[in-house]
Amino acid sequence: MEFTRIVIFIARYLYMHALVGLNLLVKQWHVS
């Protein structure tokens, strides 16, 4: 099924971006 592969790809993409965003937020919070 192509659909499940697309969903997994999008989910992984969003998950990675969320992790990077959280990392940046934590770093900024510690700096200030």
PDBQT receptor file of N, H, CA, C and O in Angstrom, charges set to zero:
ATOM      1  N   MET A   1       0.850  -1.217   0.000  1.00  0.00    +0.000 N 
ATOM      2  CA  MET A   1       0.000   0.000   0.000  1.00  0.00    +0.000 C 
ATOM      3  C   MET A   1       0.876   1.255   0.000  1.00  0.00    +0.000 C 
ATOM      4  O   MET A   1       1.747   1.419   0.854  1.00  0.00    +0.000 OA
ATOM      5  N   GLU A   2       0.633   2.126  -0.962  1.00  0.00    +0.000 N 
ATOM      6  H   GLU A   2      -0.075   1.993  -1.656  1.00  0.00    +0.000 HD
ATOM      7  CA  GLU A   2       1.381   3.378  -1.076  1.00  0.00    +0.000 C 
ATOM      8  C   GLU A   2       0.976   4.349   0.030  1.00  0.00    +0.000 C 
ATOM      9  O   GLU A   2       1.809   5.096   0.543  1.00  0.00    +0.000 OA
ATOM     10  N   PHE A   3      -0.319   4.337   0.400  1.00  0.00    +0.000 N 
ATOM     11  H   PHE A   3      -0.996   3.730  -0.017  1.00  0.00    +0.000 HD
ATOM     12  CA  PHE A   3      -0.847   5.317   1.360  1.00  0.00    +0.000 C 
ATOM     13  C   PHE A   3      -0.140   5.227   2.717  1.00  0.00    +0.000 C 
ATOM     14  O   PHE A   3       0.252   6.245   3.286  1.00  0.00    +0.000 OA
ATOM     15  N   THR A   4       0.017   4.023   3.221  1.00  0.00    +0.000 N 
ATOM     16  H   THR A   4      -0.302   3.195   2.759  1.00  0.00    +0.000 HD
ATOM     17  CA  THR A   4       0.641   3.870   4.543  1.00  0.00    +0.000 C 
ATOM     18  C   THR A   4       2.085   4.354   4.521  1.00  0.00    +0.000 C 
ATOM     19  O   THR A   4       2.566   4.927   5.499  1.00  0.00    +0.000 OA
ATOM     20  N   ARG A   5       2.780   4.123   3.398  1.00  0.00    +0.000 N 
ATOM     21  H   ARG A   5       2.388   3.658   2.604  1.00  0.00    +0.000 HD
ATOM     22  CA  ARG A   5       4.161   4.574   3.301  1.00  0.00    +0.000 C 
ATOM     23  C   ARG A   5       4.238   6.088   3.320  1.00  0.00    +0.000 C 
ATOM     24  O   ARG A   5       5.137   6.664   3.933  1.00  0.00    +0.000 OA
ATOM     25  N   ILE A   6       3.291   6.735   2.645  1.00  0.00    +0.000 N 
ATOM     26  H   ILE A   6       2.561   6.267   2.147  1.00  0.00    +0.000 HD
ATOM     27  CA  ILE A   6       3.257   8.202   2.619  1.00  0.00    +0.000 C 
ATOM     28  C   ILE A   6       2.967   8.735   4.024  1.00  0.00    +0.000 C 
ATOM     29  O   ILE A   6       3.591   9.698   4.469  1.00  0.00    +0.000 OA
ATOM     30  N   VAL A   7       2.025   8.111   4.712  1.00  0.00    +0.000 N 
ATOM     31  H   VAL A   7       1.518   7.328   4.351  1.00  0.00    +0.000 HD
ATOM     32  CA  VAL A   7       1.666   8.551   6.065  1.00  0.00    +0.000 C 
ATOM     33  C   VAL A   7       2.864   8.412   7.001  1.00  0.00    +0.000 C 
ATOM     34  O   VAL A   7       3.144   9.313   7.791  1.00  0.00    +0.000 OA
ATOM     35  N   ILE A   8       3.571   7.285   6.913  1.00  0.00    +0.000 N 
ATOM     36  H   ILE A   8       3.344   6.552   6.271  1.00  0.00    +0.000 HD
ATOM     37  CA  ILE A   8       4.745   7.065   7.765  1.00  0.00    +0.000 C 
ATOM     38  C   ILE A   8       5.815   8.100   7.462  1.00  0.00    +0.000 C 
ATOM     39  O   ILE A   8       6.463   8.617   8.372  1.00  0.00    +0.000 OA
ATOM     40  N   PHE A   9       6.002   8.407   6.168  1.00  0.00    +0.000 N 
ATOM     41  H   PHE A   9       5.476   7.987   5.428  1.00  0.00    +0.000 HD
ATOM     42  CA  PHE A   9       7.002   9.391   5.762  1.00  0.00    +0.000 C 
ATOM     43  C   PHE A   9       6.673  10.757   6.341  1.00  0.00    +0.000 C 
ATOM     44  O   PHE A   9       7.551  11.426   6.886  1.00  0.00    +0.000 OA
ATOM     45  N   ILE A  10       5.409  11.179   6.230  1.00  0.00    +0.000 N 
ATOM     46  H   ILE A  10       4.696  10.635   5.788  1.00  0.00    +0.000 HD
ATOM     47  CA  ILE A  10       4.986  12.483   6.755  1.00  0.00    +0.000 C 
ATOM     48  C   ILE A  10       5.123  12.513   8.272  1.00  0.00    +0.000 C 
ATOM     49  O   ILE A  10       5.584  13.503   8.841  1.00  0.00    +0.000 OA
ATOM     50  N   ALA A  11       4.721  11.426   8.923  1.00  0.00    +0.000 N 
ATOM     51  H   ALA A  11       4.347  10.622   8.461  1.00  0.00    +0.000 HD
ATOM     52  CA  ALA A  11       4.800  11.373  10.385  1.00  0.00    +0.000 C 
ATOM     53  C   ALA A  11       6.247  11.496  10.852  1.00  0.00    +0.000 C 
ATOM     54  O   ALA A  11       6.538  12.209  11.813  1.00  0.00    +0.000 OA
ATOM     55  N   ARG A  12       7.156  10.796  10.163  1.00  0.00    +0.000 N 
ATOM     56  H   ARG A  12       6.920  10.217   9.382  1.00  0.00    +0.000 HD
ATOM     57  CA  ARG A  12       8.569  10.855  10.531  1.00  0.00    +0.000 C 
ATOM     58  C   ARG A  12       9.110  12.261  10.301  1.00  0.00    +0.000 C 
ATOM     59  O   ARG A  12       9.879  12.778  11.111  1.00  0.00    +0.000 OA
ATOM     60  N   TYR A  13       8.706  12.876   9.192  1.00  0.00    +0.000 N 
ATOM     61  H   TYR A  13       8.081  12.456   8.533  1.00  0.00    +0.000 HD
ATOM     62  CA  TYR A  13       9.150  14.231   8.848  1.00  0.00    +0.000 C 
ATOM     63  C   TYR A  13       8.715  15.222   9.921  1.00  0.00    +0.000 C 
ATOM     64  O   TYR A  13       9.514  16.030  10.394  1.00  0.00    +0.000 OA
ATOM     65  N   LEU A  14       7.430  15.152  10.303  1.00  0.00    +0.000 N 
ATOM     66  H   LEU A  14       6.780  14.495   9.919  1.00  0.00    +0.000 HD
ATOM     67  CA  LEU A  14       6.910  16.061  11.323  1.00  0.00    +0.000 C 
ATOM     68  C   LEU A  14       7.600  15.810  12.671  1.00  0.00    +0.000 C 
ATOM     69  O   LEU A  14       7.909  16.753  13.399  1.00  0.00    +0.000 OA
ATOM     70  N   TYR A  15       7.837  14.533  12.995  1.00  0.00    +0.000 N 
ATOM     71  H   TYR A  15       7.585  13.767  12.404  1.00  0.00    +0.000 HD
ATOM     72  CA  TYR A  15       8.465  14.170  14.256  1.00  0.00    +0.000 C 
ATOM     73  C   TYR A  15       9.877  14.750  14.348  1.00  0.00    +0.000 C 
ATOM     74  O   TYR A  15      10.267  15.295  15.380  1.00  0.00    +0.000 OA
ATOM     75  N   MET A  16      10.643  14.625  13.251  1.00  0.00    +0.000 N 
ATOM     76  H   MET A  16      10.326  14.182  12.412  1.00  0.00    +0.000 HD
ATOM     77  CA  MET A  16      12.000  15.162  13.247  1.00  0.00    +0.000 C 
ATOM     78  C   MET A  16      11.994  16.680  13.412  1.00  0.00    +0.000 C 
ATOM     79  O   MET A  16      12.807  17.236  14.150  1.00  0.00    +0.000 OA
ATOM     80  N   HIS A  17      11.071  17.344  12.718  1.00  0.00    +0.000 N 
ATOM     81  H   HIS A  17      10.410  16.892  12.118  1.00  0.00    +0.000 HD
ATOM     82  CA  HIS A  17      11.003  18.801  12.827  1.00  0.00    +0.000 C 
ATOM     83  C   HIS A  17      10.587  19.228  14.236  1.00  0.00    +0.000 C 
ATOM     84  O   HIS A  17      11.070  20.235  14.753  1.00  0.00    +0.000 OA
ATOM     85  N   ALA A  18       9.695  18.461  14.848  1.00  0.00    +0.000 N 
ATOM     86  H   ALA A  18       9.303  17.643  14.428  1.00  0.00    +0.000 HD
ATOM     87  CA  ALA A  18       9.271  18.778  16.217  1.00  0.00    +0.000 C 
ATOM     88  C   ALA A  18      10.458  18.639  17.176  1.00  0.00    +0.000 C 
ATOM     89  O   ALA A  18      10.634  19.462  18.074  1.00  0.00    +0.000 OA
ATOM     90  N   LEU A  19      11.270  17.591  16.981  1.00  0.00    +0.000 N 
ATOM     91  H   LEU A  19      11.127  16.923  16.252  1.00  0.00    +0.000 HD
ATOM     92  CA  LEU A  19      12.441  17.395  17.837  1.00  0.00    +0.000 C 
ATOM     93  C   LEU A  19      13.434  18.542  17.682  1.00  0.00    +0.000 C 
ATOM     94  O   LEU A  19      13.957  19.056  18.671  1.00  0.00    +0.000 OA
ATOM     95  N   VAL A  20      13.690  18.940  16.437  1.00  0.00    +0.000 N 
ATOM     96  H   VAL A  20      13.265  18.522  15.634  1.00  0.00    +0.000 HD
ATOM     97  CA  VAL A  20      14.632  20.033  16.182  1.00  0.00    +0.000 C 
ATOM     98  C   VAL A  20      14.106  21.331  16.797  1.00  0.00    +0.000 C 
ATOM     99  O   VAL A  20      14.863  22.082  17.412  1.00  0.00    +0.000 OA
ATOM    100  N   GLY A  21      12.805  21.592  16.629  1.00  0.00    +0.000 N 
ATOM    101  H   GLY A  21      12.190  20.982  16.130  1.00  0.00    +0.000 HD
ATOM    102  CA  GLY A  21      12.196  22.798  17.189  1.00  0.00    +0.000 C 
ATOM    103  C   GLY A  21      12.287  22.824  18.706  1.00  0.00    +0.000 C 
ATOM    104  O   GLY A  21      12.587  23.860  19.299  1.00  0.00    +0.000 OA
ATOM    105  N   LEU A  22      12.027  21.683  19.331  1.00  0.00    +0.000 N 
ATOM    106  H   LEU A  22      11.783  20.841  18.849  1.00  0.00    +0.000 HD
ATOM    107  CA  LEU A  22      12.121  21.604  20.792  1.00  0.00    +0.000 C 
ATOM    108  C   LEU A  22      13.555  21.845  21.250  1.00  0.00    +0.000 C 
ATOM    109  O   LEU A  22      13.794  22.542  22.236  1.00  0.00    +0.000 OA
ATOM    110  N   ASN A  23      14.504  21.265  20.525  1.00  0.00    +0.000 N 
ATOM    111  H   ASN A  23      14.310  20.699  19.724  1.00  0.00    +0.000 HD
ATOM    112  CA  ASN A  23      15.917  21.444  20.853  1.00  0.00    +0.000 C 
ATOM    113  C   ASN A  23      16.294  22.918  20.831  1.00  0.00    +0.000 C 
ATOM    114  O   ASN A  23      16.949  23.411  21.749  1.00  0.00    +0.000 OA
ATOM    115  N   LEU A  24      15.877  23.625  19.772  1.00  0.00    +0.000 N 
ATOM    116  H   LEU A  24      15.345  23.225  19.026  1.00  0.00    +0.000 HD
ATOM    117  CA  LEU A  24      16.190  25.049  19.647  1.00  0.00    +0.000 C 
ATOM    118  C   LEU A  24      15.532  25.842  20.771  1.00  0.00    +0.000 C 
ATOM    119  O   LEU A  24      16.148  26.746  21.337  1.00  0.00    +0.000 OA
ATOM    120  N   LEU A  25      14.286  25.510  21.095  1.00  0.00    +0.000 N 
ATOM    121  H   LEU A  25      13.786  24.776  20.635  1.00  0.00    +0.000 HD
ATOM    122  CA  LEU A  25      13.574  26.218  22.156  1.00  0.00    +0.000 C 
ATOM    123  C   LEU A  25      14.289  26.046  23.492  1.00  0.00    +0.000 C 
ATOM    124  O   LEU A  25      14.473  27.013  24.231  1.00  0.00    +0.000 OA
ATOM    125  N   VAL A  26      14.689  24.824  23.797  1.00  0.00    +0.000 N 
ATOM    126  H   VAL A  26      14.540  24.038  23.197  1.00  0.00    +0.000 HD
ATOM    127  CA  VAL A  26      15.379  24.554  25.063  1.00  0.00    +0.000 C 
ATOM    128  C   VAL A  26      16.691  25.318  25.122  1.00  0.00    +0.000 C 
ATOM    129  O   VAL A  26      17.030  25.895  26.155  1.00  0.00    +0.000 OA
ATOM    130  N   LYS A  27      17.441  25.324  24.005  1.00  0.00    +0.000 N 
ATOM    131  H   LYS A  27      17.166  24.855  23.166  1.00  0.00    +0.000 HD
ATOM    132  CA  LYS A  27      18.723  26.037  23.986  1.00  0.00    +0.000 C 
ATOM    133  C   LYS A  27      18.508  27.524  24.210  1.00  0.00    +0.000 C 
ATOM    134  O   LYS A  27      19.234  28.142  24.988  1.00  0.00    +0.000 OA
ATOM    135  N   GLN A  28      17.519  28.109  23.538  1.00  0.00    +0.000 N 
ATOM    136  H   GLN A  28      16.929  27.607  22.906  1.00  0.00    +0.000 HD
ATOM    137  CA  GLN A  28      17.241  29.541  23.708  1.00  0.00    +0.000 C 
ATOM    138  C   GLN A  28      16.837  29.834  25.145  1.00  0.00    +0.000 C 
ATOM    139  O   GLN A  28      17.255  30.838  25.722  1.00  0.00    +0.000 OA
ATOM    140  N   TRP A  29      16.017  28.949  25.724  1.00  0.00    +0.000 N 
ATOM    141  H   TRP A  29      15.677  28.133  25.255  1.00  0.00    +0.000 HD
ATOM    142  CA  TRP A  29      15.538  29.152  27.091  1.00  0.00    +0.000 C 
ATOM    143  C   TRP A  29      16.706  29.119  28.081  1.00  0.00    +0.000 C 
ATOM    144  O   TRP A  29      16.734  29.889  29.041  1.00  0.00    +0.000 OA
ATOM    145  N   HIS A  30      17.665  28.228  27.839  1.00  0.00    +0.000 N 
ATOM    146  H   HIS A  30      17.642  27.603  27.059  1.00  0.00    +0.000 HD
ATOM    147  CA  HIS A  30      18.822  28.136  28.731  1.00  0.00    +0.000 C 
ATOM    148  C   HIS A  30      19.744  29.335  28.577  1.00  0.00    +0.000 C 
ATOM    149  O   HIS A  30      20.362  29.773  29.548  1.00  0.00    +0.000 OA
ATOM    150  N   VAL A  31      19.840  29.868  27.365  1.00  0.00    +0.000 N 
ATOM    151  H   VAL A  31      19.338  29.513  26.577  1.00  0.00    +0.000 HD
ATOM    152  CA  VAL A  31      20.738  31.007  27.112  1.00  0.00    +0.000 C 
ATOM    153  C   VAL A  31      20.206  32.266  27.798  1.00  0.00    +0.000 C 
ATOM    154  O   VAL A  31      20.967  32.993  28.438  1.00  0.00    +0.000 OA
ATOM    155  N   SER A  32      18.910  32.524  27.667  1.00  0.00    +0.000 N 
ATOM    156  H   SER A  32      18.293  31.934  27.147  1.00  0.00    +0.000 HD
ATOM    157  CA  SER A  32      18.345  33.759  28.219  1.00  0.00    +0.000 C 
ATOM    158  C   SER A  32      18.148  33.695  29.727  1.00  0.00    +0.000 C 
ATOM    159  O   SER A  32      17.681  34.662  30.330  1.00  0.00    +0.000 OA
TER     160      SER A  32
